[in-house]
């Protein structure tokens, strides 16, 4: 089961995945672009984000969702405290 942590709002937390709170390794500003431009990120997972545009999902969570979406069951935008 994925540990879901939220909310992510500080500048420091922008580098952390909103689902597992580990580094998201965002490379959007890198010369070669980010890893996320080379993989499919399911819309169902994106829709679960507590706040869109605040921080990126890490590759481990994207891969985990592809393998077993049920790990993320119970999490939705409305499940925030």
JOBEL-V644710 format. One line per field, one symbol per residue. ss: DSSP state (~ for helix, > for strand, _ for the rest). A space follows every 50 residues. Layout:
ss=???
//
This chain:
ss=___________~~~~>______>___________~~~~____~~~~____ ________~~~~~~~~~_~~~~____~~~__
//
